[in-house]
Amino acid sequence: MRPIADVQYGDFLFNMMDQLANQAAKLRYMSGGTLSVPLVMRAPVGATARGAQHAQSLEAFFTHVPGLKVVCPSTAYDAKGLLKSAVRDDNPVLIFEHKLLYGSKGPRTEKGALSPVGEVPEEDYTVPIGKGAVRREGADITIVANLLMVYRALAAAETLAERGIQAEVIDPRSLVPLDEELIFESVRKTGRLLIVEEDNLTSGWGAEIAARAADEVFFWLDAPVKRVAAPDVPPPFAPALERAYVPGEKQILAVALSML
């Protein structure tokens, strides 16, 4: 069987860390490849006015566990294609989906939700795990963002364009494995790298990309690598505090301009 598990909130994954990190992630390695764990775990993430235990972005926790694959679709097309690739994979795959990207279909409406409507073919297709996508082309600065932050990065890029600055926005879609060459190719062109994530700053997946960029494209950089992320506090419940906590277009814009 190829189970597809779905938890209501990604935060609840902490209740099954042994099963995910000690069992599912390691059985294939410990058995010398004789066992496989073709598990798909779907987990909604992101702040939506539900407080500290229902609002975390958890991708970075699981990118640190060898044996797990981690994907983050930001469009409906990718959500279907990556899910189908995950089901066909013989390894455990975690699919993180931002709650504000579900749109407002059916009886449940999320305040502030986006509805990223796009073409989703009815026929069978897959999106390869480990292959990123360029959401906007540019030559002046590379912005890497995932999930909801893709749309905030695109909004900032539009404002930058009004000032004559062309930002290239890259959606990694998959954090493990990571399409690092797509990012490095862009940095070699733009000379600047800005990474945007909703998770708190310290030890985020953006820090890993920054470290790899320092190894691989240091001599192409015209400015230090910068990150935009949430502060190192639990997600607040008060709506006004949550709006200040989650990175927004203005914050991305300000940091991007400081690099140019």
C-alpha angles and dihedrals in degrees: 000000000000105000122204109200122192124195119197093228127020090224088074090068086085087070089063103038094124092052092048104034102031102030115023095035096048109034096086092050095044092049094050090245096306092113128050132189108208093184124152116198118190115198129176114221139177139076116292105158094279101116137245098314097049103038112058127126103223106179096109094056092061099039085069093061113088111224098035124101117212124201132176116192117198098183135050090240091056093042091060095039096047092045090054091048090049093052090052092049119097091213130075111270126194115206114198115198124185113235092221091058094062089084121215104290122145126004096322120082124184116208108239093015120155121218103213094194115189143144112293112181116225092217124083117280137147136214109216116244108239098033119111129202135226105229095182130012123226143148106213107060137003117226117191115194139154138208113346091357090067089070094045090049090050090051090051089048090056091053090048089052089058086061093049095259117128114207123194110217117204124192108199091199087189125050096181108061094024124205091224094160090063088055095044092048089055093047091051086058101042103030092217134084128195120177121200125194134158094222119093116280107247115090094349124155087260089065089058092052090048091052092049091048089053088055099044111027105021094124092053093055117105093183137022117278110260133200131205114200143136119285120263096267132097114272106274123233099215108093094225091052092045090054089054092045100052114072113251141192094269093053092049090047094050094051093044091052091049089059096053 
